[in-house]
Each structure stands twice: as C-alpha cells, then as structure tokens.
Amino acid sequence: MGDIIIPIFVYSLIFGAVGYILFIVFSTSHKGAWDDESRIKGQMRMRKWKVKDAVNVIEDFLLGKHPELKHWPIPLNLPGVQAITHNRDAKVWKAVTLHRPTLGSKLLLTIEMPQRSDGSLAEFTEALVVREGETFDVRTTGSQFPHYLTEDVRHFLENWSEVEAFHFLGERITFMLDTEYGDLDIIEKLENYVERARMIIRLLPREAWV
C-alpha cells in the first residue's frame, strides 16, 4: 500500500508544479497584453483621440448617417474594435479595426473632405476601388465612370500599394489596409496613414465640391 501511495504523491507534486508554471505563464502573458493595450489607449488619448473598445456596426461608426451602401469593402453590419475618432484642427478622421478569423484583421480609415472657403462640400457618388494585383476593379452604381477619379487621383491610388480598397461616398473616403490586431506600433502607423491619406485632397478636381 505504501509503495502505491508514494508514486501517487510524486505524480501529484509533478502535475501540481506543471499546472502552477502554466498558470504563471498564461497569467503573465494576459497581463502583458492587457498592459500593452492600456498603454496604447493612454497614448491615443494623450493625442486627443477619442477611443472606444468596440462598435456594433463598422460602417455606421465610420460614415455616420448614410444612404444604403451598394458597395463596401467588407460585409455589412460587422462589429469593430479599437474605434478611434479625431476631430481637431479641421482634420476629421476615424479608424476602426475589423478582427474576424474568417476575414483576418483589417484597418479601415475614413477621412472627411474639408469644406472649401466658398462653403461648398465634397459630394462623391458612391464608388469602390478594389486592388487586384497590378490593376483595379472600379465598382459604381451608375453607368458613368466617376469624374473625380482623375489621372492624378488614380496615380495616387496605384502608388499606395498597402491599401487594398478605397471607398468614396458623400464627403468621405475610406481606405482599407491589412493590419495586425494588437500591433504595438499602431499609433505611428496610423499617424502615417492619415498624413498620406490626406494627400489625396489636393489631387481631387474642383468639381468634387458642390
């Protein structure tokens, strides 16, 4: 009987030690991820960015009140995480991350066109420009090619190879990029994306504002 109890006792010690080690490892890992997320959120708020952990519908967050979408780079009515709003210095933009196993992680960045000095506002008819290798597939609701997709604008889209799709509607342009959820460099990348995205404003034709 004693011979049986000793091995059981030894195995119990071994399994207990292994379990404790695994608990410590996983606890430390989760705590580290939580600390990173909190730190990133704090840095975003220091930049006066408004941050939400999640939103119910990505397109509603990015576009606000909008007509029925005929074209959108992702399926409609999907929730998003790490939703950010910037509304200062006449530079209005929003960003949100789509994180789903079936679709991967995508960053959607929407910039709003500024109002011109004469009071006119940008008014894009809806169009979705999807990158397909070295070419683009342009999807519109009308039969005419969008007049705002001039040669300069198309050249801009072609040269920004990181963007997988561009969506135009009303006074907003949305850029979809591949991302990694939990990326520790997301702030620096997002600042660069916004700066580059806004370069398209000066390339758009005057007729885009009405």
Beta strands, then each sheet from edge to edge (+ up, - down):
strand 1: 50-55
strand 2: 80-88
strand 3: 91-100
strand 4: 104-112
strand 5: 124-132
strand 6: 135-140
strand 7: 163-170
strand 8: 172-178
sheet 1: 1+ 2- 3+ 4- 8+ 7- 5+ 6-
end
